Amino acid sequence: MSTRQYHNQRRLVQILSLAVFILIPAFGLFRIDVDTGDFTILNRQVWWSDYFLMLGSTVMLIAAGVMSYSTIGAIWCGWACPQNTVSEWANNLTRRMLGKRADVSVAGEGMTVAADKNKFVNWLVLAVSFLGISLVTGIVPLFYFYPPEQVWALITFTLDPKLSEFMSLLYLVFVVGVFLDIAVIRYFWCDYACLYRLGYRLFRNKDALHIQYDESRSGECAKCNYCATSCIIGIDPRKFTNADTCINCAECVDACTRLHDRKGGELPGLLKYESSQQRPTSMLGRMMALARRFNWVGVIFIVGTALFVWGLHKYQPYDIVAYRAERATAASVSDYRVRISNKLYTPAELTLSVSGLPEGSYQLDADHLSLGPAERASVNLRISRDLPKGLHRVDIRARAADGWEGHFEVTHFTASK
């Protein structure tokens, strides 16, 4: 068996999770459109009026987090969380440049630097490395606010100057934030500010996957602390307490296994992944055990999924609304503004029509609109003041080239001439 059984697997998962973290906004799975202030889910603008999508996705996300607490535990933190990945990299580089016991984070016991490593060159290399990774990593959050083509245009200095100024400022904020994070914050964020960790402390249970120490063989490691020195967050896996923040990275498991292999022992290491529940042998048994773990949270997750799917089914890719323009004559408002919104990130062709008014009694500035991705446009509708006195129902209809149809009805009042 490999003495680095979990280490290499974890590195692969960390790389893949970073790639997924970038691809999620790049492919439009989720993003915040700063131009309109709307969420983007599955390449669709999601407004607050799309409440099934909003509510469903929120319920799914929260329920999935609670479900993970009772199954994989803190595996997410040690294997896939980008914050942990960059913090671990920063810790490794710091110890390489400033000593094996070096600690410069705000969560540590104070600055600790090896005497033979406390040199200007070492500090310079460390600072330049942190700045370099910050400049690269600071680009990633931009994908959650801008389309990939705009981010690429910023990188290649071909972006519209009007947009470039704000994006550059936002990028600078991200770079400074990342630099402070990897330089001094690191695991302090995980311990005191991470919502996932807060939820894990509130909802975790003994059935979740965790690192288990075989106390029955504790005599084998009476004078050994190799597992503790291998822990990337500095805890002793043999003496867990409720206050410990183990991230289930399994570096201690690999360390203990590696030491036993070197000694030629027949028994495995004293540390391993374990769940308090016995693993059923049949597929039906596994499903039933999983359902018992999820309990009511699983039901909530299913409800959230159903709401989300229903929201996708009922989603309106375009929106039409009409309102009174700022022109009025006596008690009669004669002009309306019709606003058409394309909620998709693909171009759209739409035609407009008006019913409920006699021919020649109204004028529509345009009956055909070509909208770009996520673009909005307005058209003026002018109604003649020569209509008979009273209320007139006006139906404004829009039809897209993809077959979508929508309408908006206004009640127009004509006073006496």
TORBA-660753 format. One record per residue (C-alpha): chain; x, y, z. Coordinates in nm, 4 decimals, decimal comma, padded with zeros to 6 digits. Last residue first. Layout:
<atoms>
+-----+----------+----------+----------+
| mol |       c1 |       c2 |       c3 |
+-----+----------+----------+----------+
|   A |        X |        Y |        Z |
...
+-----+----------+----------+----------+
</atoms>
This chain:
<atoms>
+-----+----------+----------+----------+
| mol |       c1 |       c2 |       c3 |
+-----+----------+----------+----------+
|   A | -06,2585 |  06,6511 | -02,5215 |
|   A | -06,3891 |  06,4466 | -02,2347 |
|   A | -06,1285 |  06,2341 | -02,0582 |
|   A | -05,9655 |  05,9263 | -02,2036 |
|   A | -05,8450 |  05,6634 | -01,9589 |
|   A | -05,6109 |  05,3861 | -02,0611 |
|   A | -05,6122 |  05,0544 | -01,8771 |
|   A | -05,2888 |  04,8682 | -01,9366 |
|   A | -05,2336 |  04,5032 | -02,0234 |
|   A | -04,8957 |  04,3386 | -02,0622 |
|   A | -04,8296 |  04,0468 | -02,2932 |
|   A | -04,5998 |  03,7532 | -02,3453 |
|   A | -04,5207 |  03,5030 | -02,6155 |
|   A | -04,2193 |  03,2746 | -02,6542 |
|   A | -04,1839 |  03,1000 | -02,9896 |
|   A | -03,8053 |  03,1148 | -03,0337 |
|   A | -03,8378 |  03,4231 | -03,2586 |
|   A | -03,9923 |  03,6114 | -02,9691 |
|   A | -04,3473 |  03,7472 | -02,9492 |
|   A | -04,4535 |  04,0555 | -02,7572 |
|   A | -04,8068 |  04,1740 | -02,6881 |
|   A | -04,9443 |  04,5046 | -02,5623 |
|   A | -05,3116 |  04,4773 | -02,4641 |
|   A | -05,4913 |  04,8092 | -02,4207 |
|   A | -05,8138 |  04,8223 | -02,2231 |
|   A | -05,9919 |  05,1512 | -02,2825 |
|   A | -06,1659 |  05,3502 | -02,0123 |
|   A | -06,3933 |  05,6426 | -02,0900 |
|   A | -06,4415 |  05,9233 | -02,3424 |
|   A | -06,4139 |  05,8210 | -02,7049 |
|   A | -06,0611 |  05,8312 | -02,8504 |
|   A | -05,9441 |  06,1627 | -02,9942 |
|   A | -05,6533 |  06,1884 | -02,7499 |
|   A | -05,4538 |  05,9517 | -02,9673 |
|   A | -05,2297 |  05,6960 | -02,7969 |
|   A | -04,8526 |  05,7104 | -02,8252 |
|   A | -04,6529 |  05,3972 | -02,7421 |
|   A | -04,2804 |  05,4574 | -02,6943 |
|   A | -04,0391 |  05,1643 | -02,7078 |
|   A | -03,7860 |  05,0644 | -02,4423 |
|   A | -03,4918 |  04,8243 | -02,4567 |
|   A | -03,3228 |  04,5815 | -02,2190 |
|   A | -03,0238 |  04,3592 | -02,2827 |
|   A | -02,9254 |  04,0307 | -02,1182 |
|   A | -02,7549 |  03,9180 | -02,4411 |
|   A | -02,8356 |  04,1545 | -02,7280 |
|   A | -03,1855 |  04,2606 | -02,8225 |
|   A | -03,3189 |  04,3101 | -03,1740 |
|   A | -03,6598 |  04,4717 | -03,1560 |
|   A | -03,9450 |  04,4860 | -03,4058 |
|   A | -04,2683 |  04,6859 | -03,3822 |
|   A | -04,1018 |  05,0208 | -03,3365 |
|   A | -04,2237 |  05,3665 | -03,2341 |
|   A | -04,5753 |  05,2361 | -03,1734 |
|   A | -04,8458 |  05,4855 | -03,2766 |
|   A | -05,2043 |  05,4731 | -03,1620 |
|   A | -05,5518 |  05,5656 | -03,2841 |
|   A | -05,4863 |  05,4697 | -03,6483 |
|   A | -05,6494 |  05,1290 | -03,6118 |
|   A | -05,8900 |  05,1183 | -03,3208 |
|   A | -05,7496 |  05,0151 | -02,9827 |
|   A | -05,7788 |  04,6839 | -02,7973 |
|   A | -05,4726 |  04,5248 | -02,9556 |
|   A | -05,1107 |  04,6314 | -02,9826 |
|   A | -04,8231 |  04,4413 | -03,1428 |
|   A | -04,4525 |  04,3932 | -03,0772 |
|   A | -04,1991 |  04,1647 | -03,2480 |
|   A | -03,8940 |  04,0141 | -03,0794 |
|   A | -03,5496 |  03,8959 | -03,1927 |
|   A | -03,3085 |  03,7711 | -02,9257 |
|   A | -02,9329 |  03,7543 | -02,8743 |
|   A | -02,8062 |  03,5028 | -02,6136 |
|   A | -02,7358 |  03,5591 | -02,2443 |
|   A | -03,1015 |  03,5189 | -02,1515 |
|   A | -03,3156 |  03,7612 | -01,9519 |
|   A | -03,4030 |  03,9749 | -02,2557 |
|   A | -03,6043 |  04,2669 | -02,1246 |
|   A | -03,8742 |  04,4662 | -02,3088 |
|   A | -03,9916 |  04,8029 | -02,1768 |
|   A | -04,3006 |  04,9727 | -02,3187 |
|   A | -04,3266 |  05,3430 | -02,2424 |
|   A | -04,6696 |  05,4988 | -02,2522 |
|   A | -04,7970 |  05,8273 | -02,3906 |
|   A | -05,1411 |  05,9890 | -02,3877 |
|   A | -05,2053 |  06,0487 | -02,0193 |
|   A | -05,5367 |  06,2272 | -01,9937 |
|   A | -05,6353 |  06,4554 | -01,7041 |
|   A | -05,5009 |  06,7745 | -01,8647 |
|   A | -05,2363 |  06,6657 | -02,1139 |
|   A | -04,9701 |  06,4372 | -01,9679 |
|   A | -04,6158 |  06,3408 | -02,0667 |
|   A | -04,3834 |  06,1624 | -01,8286 |
|   A | -04,4582 |  05,8202 | -01,9715 |
|   A | -04,7039 |  05,5851 | -01,8140 |
|   A | -04,5941 |  05,2280 | -01,7708 |
|   A | -04,5629 |  04,9154 | -01,9807 |
|   A | -04,3961 |  04,5851 | -01,8918 |
|   A | -04,2586 |  04,2979 | -02,0962 |
|   A | -04,0224 |  04,0295 | -01,9722 |
|   A | -03,8261 |  03,7643 | -02,1555 |
|   A | -03,6895 |  03,4207 | -02,0644 |
|   A | -03,9943 |  03,3401 | -01,8465 |
|   A | -03,9144 |  03,0442 | -01,6202 |
|   A | -04,2064 |  02,8127 | -01,5495 |
|   A | -04,0146 |  02,4902 | -01,6137 |
|   A | -03,6973 |  02,6215 | -01,4529 |
|   A | -03,8974 |  02,7276 | -01,1476 |
|   A | -04,0603 |  02,3857 | -01,1306 |
|   A | -03,7152 |  02,2278 | -01,1300 |
|   A | -03,6032 |  02,4591 | -00,8484 |
|   A | -03,9169 |  02,4005 | -00,6435 |
|   A | -03,8773 |  02,0233 | -00,6828 |
|   A | -03,5108 |  02,0460 | -00,5796 |
|   A | -03,6049 |  02,2482 | -00,2720 |
|   A | -03,8705 |  01,9930 | -00,1766 |
|   A | -03,6181 |  01,7102 | -00,2214 |
|   A | -03,3673 |  01,8979 | -00,0023 |
|   A | -03,6336 |  01,9536 |  00,2639 |
|   A | -03,7105 |  01,5816 |  00,2648 |
|   A | -03,3416 |  01,5011 |  00,3004 |
|   A | -03,3180 |  01,7403 |  00,5944 |
|   A | -03,6005 |  01,5537 |  00,7695 |
|   A | -03,3912 |  01,2382 |  00,8054 |
|   A | -03,0597 |  01,2681 |  00,6204 |
|   A | -02,8913 |  01,0040 |  00,8339 |
|   A | -03,1883 |  00,7692 |  00,8193 |
|   A | -03,1997 |  00,8077 |  00,4391 |
|   A | -02,8315 |  00,7144 |  00,4166 |
|   A | -02,8899 |  00,4013 |  00,6219 |
|   A | -03,1864 |  00,3083 |  00,4016 |
|   A | -02,9801 |  00,3613 |  00,0868 |
|   A | -02,6947 |  00,1536 |  00,2247 |
|   A | -02,9330 | -00,1260 |  00,3221 |
|   A | -03,0872 | -00,1279 | -00,0233 |
|   A | -02,7401 | -00,1531 | -00,1801 |
|   A | -02,6549 | -00,4491 |  00,0413 |
|   A | -02,3506 | -00,4772 |  00,2699 |
|   A | -02,4440 | -00,2142 |  00,5254 |
|   A | -02,1567 |  00,0007 |  00,6606 |
|   A | -02,1623 |  00,0103 |  01,0385 |
|   A | -02,2414 |  00,3508 |  01,1800 |
|   A | -01,9751 |  00,5439 |  01,3698 |
|   A | -01,8017 |  00,6423 |  01,0483 |
|   A | -01,4285 |  00,5911 |  01,0126 |
|   A | -01,1227 |  00,7254 |  00,8350 |
|   A | -00,8030 |  00,5860 |  00,9834 |
|   A | -00,5397 |  00,6387 |  01,2494 |
|   A | -00,3456 |  00,3725 |  01,4428 |
|   A | -00,1450 |  00,2631 |  01,1433 |
|   A | -00,1830 | -00,0819 |  00,9900 |
|   A | -00,0684 | -00,4010 |  01,1602 |
|   A |  00,2158 | -00,6165 |  01,0282 |
|   A |  00,4841 | -00,3692 |  01,1246 |
|   A |  00,7869 | -00,3269 |  00,9025 |
|   A |  00,9171 | -00,0255 |  01,0933 |
|   A |  00,9122 |  00,1823 |  00,7760 |
|   A |  00,5578 |  00,0686 |  00,7010 |
|   A |  00,4461 |  00,1725 |  01,0506 |
|   A |  00,5914 |  00,5209 |  00,9994 |
|   A |  00,4210 |  00,5638 |  00,6621 |
|   A |  00,0885 |  00,4512 |  00,8026 |
|   A |  00,1140 |  00,7051 |  01,0836 |
|   A |  00,2049 |  00,9831 |  00,8435 |
|   A | -00,0643 |  00,8867 |  00,5905 |
|   A | -00,3304 |  00,8955 |  00,8608 |
|   A | -00,1961 |  01,2261 |  00,9927 |
|   A | -00,2222 |  01,3781 |  00,6443 |
|   A | -00,5829 |  01,2578 |  00,6431 |
|   A | -00,7288 |  01,5987 |  00,5377 |
|   A | -01,0202 |  01,5506 |  00,7758 |
|   A | -01,0506 |  01,9248 |  00,8519 |
|   A | -00,9980 |  01,8891 |  01,2282 |
|   A | -01,1224 |  02,2003 |  01,4081 |
|   A | -01,0710 |  02,1053 |  01,7711 |
|   A | -01,3075 |  02,2620 |  02,0261 |
|   A | -01,5027 |  01,9399 |  02,0787 |
|   A | -01,1790 |  01,7687 |  02,1767 |
|   A | -00,9531 |  01,5317 |  01,9846 |
|   A | -00,6507 |  01,3869 |  02,1604 |
|   A | -00,4913 |  01,1367 |  01,9244 |
|   A | -00,5394 |  01,3642 |  01,6230 |
|   A | -00,3041 |  01,6237 |  01,7800 |
|   A | -00,3722 |  01,9640 |  01,6223 |
|   A | -00,1444 |  02,1898 |  01,4163 |
|   A | -00,3501 |  02,2864 |  01,1118 |
|   A | -00,1465 |  02,0918 |  00,8549 |
|   A | -00,1131 |  01,7901 |  01,0839 |
|   A |  00,2216 |  01,6195 |  01,0183 |
|   A |  00,3683 |  01,7250 |  01,3546 |
|   A |  00,0677 |  01,5687 |  01,5294 |
|   A |  00,0973 |  01,2416 |  01,3354 |
|   A |  00,4686 |  01,2140 |  01,4150 |
|   A |  00,4033 |  01,2548 |  01,7884 |
|   A |  00,5776 |  00,9413 |  01,9110 |
|   A |  00,6873 |  00,8432 |  02,2628 |
|   A |  00,3718 |  00,6575 |  02,3647 |
|   A |  00,2939 |  00,5651 |  02,0071 |
|   A |  00,2707 |  00,1881 |  02,0247 |
|   A |  00,1181 |  00,2043 |  02,3723 |
|   A | -00,1892 |  00,3665 |  02,2234 |
|   A | -00,2906 |  00,0346 |  02,0687 |
|   A | -00,6379 |  00,0171 |  02,2260 |
|   A | -00,6739 |  00,3900 |  02,1599 |
|   A | -00,7199 |  00,3318 |  01,7888 |
|   A | -00,7613 |  00,6896 |  01,6666 |
|   A | -01,0499 |  00,7745 |  01,4326 |
|   A | -01,0483 |  01,0514 |  01,1726 |
|   A | -01,4027 |  01,1419 |  01,0729 |
|   A | -01,6949 |  01,0489 |  00,8473 |
|   A | -02,0211 |  01,1612 |  01,0012 |
|   A | -02,2152 |  00,9243 |  01,2287 |
|   A | -02,1028 |  01,1023 |  01,5459 |
|   A | -02,2958 |  01,4152 |  01,4580 |
|   A | -02,2325 |  01,7539 |  01,3006 |
|   A | -02,5166 |  02,0077 |  01,2975 |
|   A | -02,3987 |  02,3134 |  01,4924 |
|   A | -02,0236 |  02,2727 |  01,4538 |
|   A | -02,0644 |  02,1907 |  01,0853 |
|   A | -02,2895 |  02,4916 |  01,0354 |
|   A | -02,0214 |  02,7216 |  01,1725 |
|   A | -01,7587 |  02,5472 |  00,9602 |
|   A | -01,9706 |  02,5977 |  00,6486 |
|   A | -02,0349 |  02,9612 |  00,7387 |
|   A | -01,6609 |  03,0351 |  00,7575 |
|   A | -01,5763 |  03,3345 |  00,9776 |
|   A | -01,4173 |  03,2084 |  01,3008 |
|   A | -01,2183 |  02,8893 |  01,2515 |
|   A | -01,1952 |  02,8841 |  00,8725 |
|   A | -01,1080 |  03,2541 |  00,8493 |
|   A | -00,8350 |  03,2147 |  01,1114 |
|   A | -00,7060 |  02,9327 |  00,8924 |
|   A | -00,5273 |  03,1785 |  00,6588 |
|   A | -00,5399 |  03,5344 |  00,7948 |
|   A | -00,1791 |  03,6598 |  00,7797 |
|   A | -00,0202 |  03,6352 |  00,4351 |
|   A | -00,2686 |  03,4120 |  00,2518 |
|   A | -00,5706 |  03,6234 |  00,3432 |
|   A | -00,3987 |  03,9595 |  00,3316 |
|   A | -00,2796 |  03,8858 | -00,0223 |
|   A | -00,6213 |  03,7536 | -00,1279 |
|   A | -00,7959 |  04,0690 | -00,0045 |
|   A | -00,5395 |  04,2997 | -00,1662 |
|   A | -00,5787 |  04,1166 | -00,4973 |
|   A | -00,9590 |  04,1204 | -00,4721 |
|   A | -00,9670 |  04,4949 | -00,4047 |
|   A | -00,7292 |  04,5548 | -00,6967 |
|   A | -00,9575 |  04,3521 | -00,9235 |
|   A | -01,2525 |  04,5683 | -00,8202 |
|   A | -01,0547 |  04,8820 | -00,9027 |
|   A | -00,9528 |  04,7369 | -01,2378 |
|   A | -01,3127 |  04,6407 | -01,3090 |
|   A | -01,4283 |  04,9945 | -01,2293 |
|   A | -01,1730 |  05,1602 | -01,4578 |
|   A | -01,2025 |  04,8978 | -01,7316 |
|   A | -01,5721 |  04,9575 | -01,7837 |
|   A | -01,5281 |  05,3136 | -01,9102 |
|   A | -01,1966 |  05,2238 | -02,0774 |
|   A | -01,3640 |  04,9497 | -02,2879 |
|   A | -01,1466 |  04,6420 | -02,2452 |
|   A | -00,8482 |  04,5592 | -02,4650 |
|   A | -00,5835 |  04,5489 | -02,1898 |
|   A | -00,5224 |  04,1719 | -02,2360 |
|   A | -00,6245 |  04,0888 | -01,8789 |
|   A | -00,9236 |  04,3238 | -01,8933 |
|   A | -01,0361 |  04,1761 | -02,2262 |
|   A | -01,0109 |  03,8282 | -02,0755 |
|   A | -01,2371 |  03,9331 | -01,7892 |
|   A | -01,4823 |  04,0830 | -02,0382 |
|   A | -01,4837 |  03,7639 | -02,2479 |
|   A | -01,5340 |  03,5488 | -01,9371 |
|   A | -01,8586 |  03,7287 | -01,8449 |
|   A | -01,8381 |  03,9522 | -01,5353 |
|   A | -01,9293 |  03,9235 | -01,1668 |
|   A | -01,8406 |  03,5689 | -01,0623 |
|   A | -01,5599 |  03,5586 | -01,3191 |
|   A | -01,4025 |  03,8536 | -01,1385 |
|   A | -01,3560 |  03,6291 | -00,8329 |
|   A | -01,0897 |  03,4294 | -01,0257 |
|   A | -00,8695 |  03,7231 | -01,1280 |
|   A | -00,7474 |  03,7810 | -00,7727 |
|   A | -00,5917 |  03,4336 | -00,7797 |
|   A | -00,3285 |  03,5415 | -01,0317 |
|   A | -00,2295 |  03,8713 | -00,8695 |
|   A | -00,2532 |  03,7107 | -00,5246 |
|   A | -00,0280 |  03,4216 | -00,6313 |
|   A |  00,2333 |  03,6723 | -00,7424 |
|   A |  00,2013 |  03,8878 | -00,4303 |
|   A |  00,2440 |  03,5865 | -00,2014 |
|   A |  00,5476 |  03,4720 | -00,3988 |
|   A |  00,6952 |  03,8236 | -00,3918 |
|   A |  00,6455 |  03,8400 | -00,0142 |
|   A |  00,8034 |  03,4983 |  00,0483 |
|   A |  01,0978 |  03,5710 | -00,1806 |
|   A |  01,1534 |  03,9044 | -00,0065 |
|   A |  01,1290 |  03,7525 |  00,3422 |
|   A |  01,3851 |  03,4887 |  00,2497 |
|   A |  01,6165 |  03,7483 |  00,0929 |
|   A |  01,5936 |  03,9722 |  00,3989 |
|   A |  01,7028 |  03,6934 |  00,6317 |
|   A |  01,5379 |  03,5336 |  00,9328 |
|   A |  01,6057 |  03,1787 |  00,8169 |
|   A |  01,9025 |  03,1055 |  01,0479 |
|   A |  01,7105 |  03,2417 |  01,3470 |
|   A |  01,3949 |  03,0399 |  01,2750 |
|   A |  01,0861 |  03,2628 |  01,2735 |
|   A |  00,7899 |  03,2706 |  01,5125 |
|   A |  00,5474 |  03,5618 |  01,5010 |
|   A |  00,2784 |  03,5283 |  01,7638 |
|   A |  00,0764 |  03,2410 |  01,9034 |
|   A | -00,0970 |  03,1768 |  01,5727 |
|   A | -00,4397 |  03,2826 |  01,4461 |
|   A | -00,3063 |  03,6111 |  01,3077 |
|   A | -00,0667 |  03,4177 |  01,0832 |
|   A |  00,3120 |  03,4577 |  01,0931 |
|   A |  00,4121 |  03,1113 |  01,2126 |
|   A |  00,7459 |  02,9454 |  01,1440 |
|   A |  00,7989 |  02,6061 |  01,3073 |
|   A |  00,9645 |  02,4453 |  01,0054 |
|   A |  01,1667 |  02,7582 |  00,9310 |
|   A |  01,1257 |  03,0927 |  00,7561 |
|   A |  01,1422 |  03,0070 |  00,3837 |
|   A |  01,0201 |  02,6470 |  00,3829 |
|   A |  00,7866 |  02,7063 |  00,6737 |
|   A |  00,6300 |  03,0044 |  00,4980 |
|   A |  00,5955 |  02,8093 |  00,1711 |
|   A |  00,4152 |  02,5236 |  00,3437 |
|   A |  00,1867 |  02,7599 |  00,5355 |
|   A |  00,0985 |  02,9569 |  00,2217 |
|   A |  00,0174 |  02,6381 |  00,0292 |
|   A | -00,2022 |  02,5178 |  00,3162 |
|   A | -00,3818 |  02,8517 |  00,3255 |
|   A | -00,4302 |  02,8464 | -00,0528 |
|   A | -00,5920 |  02,5027 | -00,0391 |
|   A | -00,7887 |  02,5732 |  00,2786 |
|   A | -00,9552 |  02,8744 |  00,1213 |
|   A | -01,0198 |  02,6812 | -00,2006 |
|   A | -01,2219 |  02,4185 | -00,0059 |
|   A | -01,1917 |  02,0761 | -00,1735 |
|   A | -01,0083 |  01,8180 |  00,0349 |
|   A | -00,9591 |  01,9447 |  00,3879 |
|   A | -01,2672 |  02,1630 |  00,4208 |
|   A | -01,5001 |  01,9438 |  00,2153 |
|   A | -01,3973 |  01,6402 |  00,4209 |
|   A | -01,5265 |  01,8204 |  00,7315 |
|   A | -01,8188 |  01,5837 |  00,7815 |
|   A | -01,8715 |  01,3549 |  00,4826 |
|   A | -02,2117 |  01,2261 |  00,5968 |
|   A | -02,3850 |  01,4157 |  00,8787 |
|   A | -02,2353 |  01,7561 |  00,7945 |
|   A | -02,2947 |  01,6938 |  00,4225 |
|   A | -02,6700 |  01,6816 |  00,4779 |
|   A | -02,6607 |  02,0246 |  00,6478 |
|   A | -02,4758 |  02,1708 |  00,3493 |
|   A | -02,7090 |  02,0077 |  00,0983 |
|   A | -03,0075 |  02,1463 |  00,2910 |
|   A | -02,8699 |  02,5005 |  00,2742 |
|   A | -02,7926 |  02,4812 | -00,0980 |
|   A | -03,1189 |  02,3113 | -00,1929 |
|   A | -03,3275 |  02,5601 |  00,0085 |
|   A | -03,1522 |  02,8553 | -00,1581 |
|   A | -03,1821 |  02,7043 | -00,5080 |
|   A | -03,5539 |  02,6357 | -00,4589 |
|   A | -03,6321 |  02,9776 | -00,3122 |
|   A | -03,4636 |  03,1715 | -00,5904 |
|   A | -03,5851 |  02,9439 | -00,8681 |
|   A | -03,9415 |  02,9374 | -00,7362 |
|   A | -03,9243 |  03,3116 | -00,6670 |
|   A | -03,8548 |  03,4182 | -01,0232 |
|   A | -03,9943 |  03,7608 | -00,9278 |
|   A | -03,6708 |  03,8256 | -00,7430 |
|   A | -03,5024 |  03,8129 | -01,0814 |
|   A | -03,2923 |  03,5285 | -01,2165 |
|   A | -03,1000 |  03,6078 | -01,5326 |
|   A | -03,0478 |  03,2788 | -01,7067 |
|   A | -02,7167 |  03,1234 | -01,8071 |
|   A | -02,7757 |  02,8280 | -01,5722 |
|   A | -02,8215 |  03,0682 | -01,2806 |
|   A | -02,7338 |  03,4369 | -01,3125 |
|   A | -02,8242 |  03,6618 | -01,0206 |
|   A | -02,9328 |  04,0167 | -01,0946 |
|   A | -02,7747 |  04,3561 | -01,0204 |
|   A | -02,8188 |  04,4656 | -01,3818 |
|   A | -02,4610 |  04,5550 | -01,4786 |
|   A | -02,3118 |  04,3690 | -01,1816 |
|   A | -02,4451 |  04,0367 | -01,3081 |
|   A | -02,3846 |  03,7922 | -01,0245 |
|   A | -02,2790 |  03,4467 | -01,1418 |
|   A | -02,3850 |  03,0851 | -01,1246 |
|   A | -02,3906 |  02,8061 | -01,3809 |
|   A | -02,2887 |  03,0548 | -01,6512 |
|   A | -02,0107 |  02,8414 | -01,7977 |
|   A | -01,7353 |  03,0762 | -01,6745 |
|   A | -01,9175 |  03,1205 | -01,3424 |
|   A | -01,8938 |  02,7491 | -01,2488 |
|   A | -01,5717 |  02,6911 | -01,4463 |
|   A | -01,3504 |  02,8804 | -01,2010 |
|   A | -01,4598 |  02,6942 | -00,8862 |
|   A | -01,4632 |  02,3737 | -01,0908 |
|   A | -01,0942 |  02,4219 | -01,1731 |
|   A | -01,0167 |  02,4918 | -00,8071 |
|   A | -01,2105 |  02,1763 | -00,7150 |
|   A | -01,0112 |  01,9726 | -00,9671 |
|   A | -00,6798 |  02,0919 | -00,8256 |
|   A | -00,7924 |  02,0191 | -00,4694 |
|   A | -00,9230 |  01,6755 | -00,5698 |
|   A | -00,5871 |  01,5884 | -00,7269 |
|   A | -00,3987 |  01,7044 | -00,4170 |
|   A | -00,6323 |  01,4980 | -00,2000 |
|   A | -00,5652 |  01,1851 | -00,4019 |
|   A | -00,1920 |  01,2436 | -00,3723 |
|   A | -00,2109 |  01,2827 |  00,0058 |
|   A | -00,4597 |  01,0005 |  00,0695 |
|   A | -00,2486 |  00,6896 |  00,0154 |
|   A |  00,0852 |  00,8524 |  00,0727 |
|   A |  00,2469 |  00,5427 |  00,2232 |
|   A |  00,1230 |  00,3488 | -00,0796 |
|   A |  00,0000 |  00,0000 |  00,0000 |
+-----+----------+----------+----------+
</atoms>
